Amino acid sequence: MTFWNFKTDPVKNITFAPRTFSREECEKIIKLGDDHGWKTSTFQESQNQYVKGDKGNKVRDSETVFIHPAENTFWIFERLSAMVEQINAEHFGFNLYGFGEGLQLTKYEAPTGHYDFHVDRADGGVIRKLSIVVSLSTKTDYEGGEFVIKLSKDENYFVGHQGSALVIPSYILHKVNPITKGTRYSLVGWVTGEQFR
């Protein structure tokens, strides 16, 4: 007869790193987006498929810039890597590789900026295990734009302090509520790893 060893699940649904970047560093990161030129990232939902186009309902309305390791960005990757290593050891215990896709700077502007419920993984894509969202804006820069996770029928709302990082497993359902005033900037990264076993 086989017996299962029931252990308490140590994996958190959400955790925070409150002072990942300073105010000056957040402004420096936002300037990277301005320097590289923001690109529209609007997706449409049509027959339950995410496709680019003019039909269906907007699933996402934002502008993005991808940054990759370079002489002027290594410090960002080093800071996030150190933070993820510590948080993963304390709260998740996943087997991780690193930031294999670069980092995404995102700008949500009123009155339409938002991103509806989604998970940060796709069939046939890389294995994303942790998702990181760094708040680059201050709470007075915008209204609305709460980061929302859904674990059951209830929704949990979060508004991060400037420079703080929120970390969730990439399979958690989440969204960004519509911006009603101002502009919300964030830095997003996905940490890849081995298959879940």
N, C-alpha and C positions, 0 to 999 in steps of 0.2 A: 504494500500500500504506500502511496506517495502522499507526503504531507507538505503543504506549502508553508513557508516561513513568512508569516505576516509581520511586516515592519511598518513603522510610521513613515508616511511619504514625506521626505524632507524638501521636496521641490516647492518653492513659493510661486504664487501666481503673479506677484508684482513686488518689486523692491526699488529702492531709491539710492542714489549717490548725490547728496545734497549740494556739494560744492565742487563739481567736476571742473568747471571753468570760471574764471573771474569775469566781471563786467567788461573789462577791456579786452579780454580774450574772446568773449562772445561777439563783440563789435568787430574784432579782427576777422572772425570766421564769417560773419555776415558780409563783410567787404569782399571776401572771396567770391561770393555769389554775384555781387555787383560787378566785379572785375571780369568774371567769366561769361556773364550774360545769362539771365534767367530764361528757361525754356518752359513753355506751357505744358502742363501734365494733366490734361483733361481727358477722362475716360468716360465712355458711355456704357450703359447696361442695356443689352438688347437680347431678349429671350434667354436670360440667365447667363449670358456670355459677356465677358468684358472685352469690348472692342473699341477701337478708335473710330470716330465718325460723328455724324450729325444727328443720328436717330437715337431714341431711347432716353432714359433718364441719366443725368450726370451722376456718376459714382464719385468722381473726384474732380475738384477744381482747385488747382494750385500751380505754382511755378517751382521748378527744381533746377539744381545744378549738381552734378556729380563731381566729387573731388577724389583724387587718388594719391597714394604716397608720392611725394615730391619734396624737394629741398625746403619749400615754404609750408608744407603740410605735415611733415613727419611728426612734429610735436603734438598734433591733434591725435594722430593714430597711436602714438606712444602713450598719451594720457588716457585715452579710452581703453587701450589694451590692458594697462595696469589696473584700471578700475574694474573692467570685466573679469580679469583674472581673480581679483579679490572677491567680488560679488559672487562669481560662479562657485568659488570654493566654499563660501559661507552659505549660499542659498539654493543653488541648483545642482551642482555636481555633474554637469554635462561634459562629455568628451568634445572639446572644441578645437577648431583649426585656427580661426581668426577672421578678419574682415576681408573676405575674398572678393567682394563686389565694390569696394570703395565705400564712400560715405555720401549720403544724399542731403544736401541743403534744401530745405523746403520753405516756401513763402506762401502763406494763406492771407488773402486780402478780403476785406469787407466789400460788398455784402454777400458774395457768393462762395468765398473760399471755404472748403470743407473736404472731408474724405469719409464716405459712408463705411459701414461695418465691413471688415475684411480680416483675413489672417495673412501673415507675411510668408506664405509658402505657396508654391504652385506645383501641380503634377509635372514631373519631368525637369523641374528646376533644381538648383543647388539645395543642399540640405541646410536650411536656416534653422538655428536652434534658439538663439536669443535675439531679441529686437531691442535696440536702445534708442530712446528719444531724448535729446538734450534740448531744454528750453533756452533759446537764445534771446528772447524778448523779455522785457519786464512785464509784470502783471498790469501795469498802467498803459502799455502800448496798444492794447486791444481789449475787446469785450467778446464774450462767447469763446469759441475755439477750445473748449475743454477736451482733454483726452479722455476717452470713455472706454472702459473694458466691460465685457458682458460675460459673466460666468454662469448665469442662470437667467431667470426672467428679469432680475434686477440689473440695473446699470450702475457702474461705479465711476464717478467723475473725479478728474484730477487736473489741477492747474499748477504747473511747475514754476518754481522760482527761477529767475534768470541764472543760468549756469548749472542747474541741477539736471541730473539724468534719471530717467525712469527706465527700468529694465523688466521685460516680460518674456516668457517663452514665446517663440514665434507662432505657436499654434493657438494662442489666445485671441479670441474675437475682440476687435477694437475699432475705434473710429475717432475722427476729429470733428467736433460739432462745428456748425457754420460760424464764421466770424461775423459779428454784427457791427463791429466798429474797429478801425485801425488795421494793423498788420501783425501777424504772428509768424515768427521765424523759428525754425527748429533744425536740428542736425540729427539725422537718422542713420543708424547702422545696423547691419544684420551679421551676426557671428555664425559662421558655418561650422559644421562638425560631422562626426561619423553618424551613421544611421542610429536611430533609437533602437535599443535592444531590450 
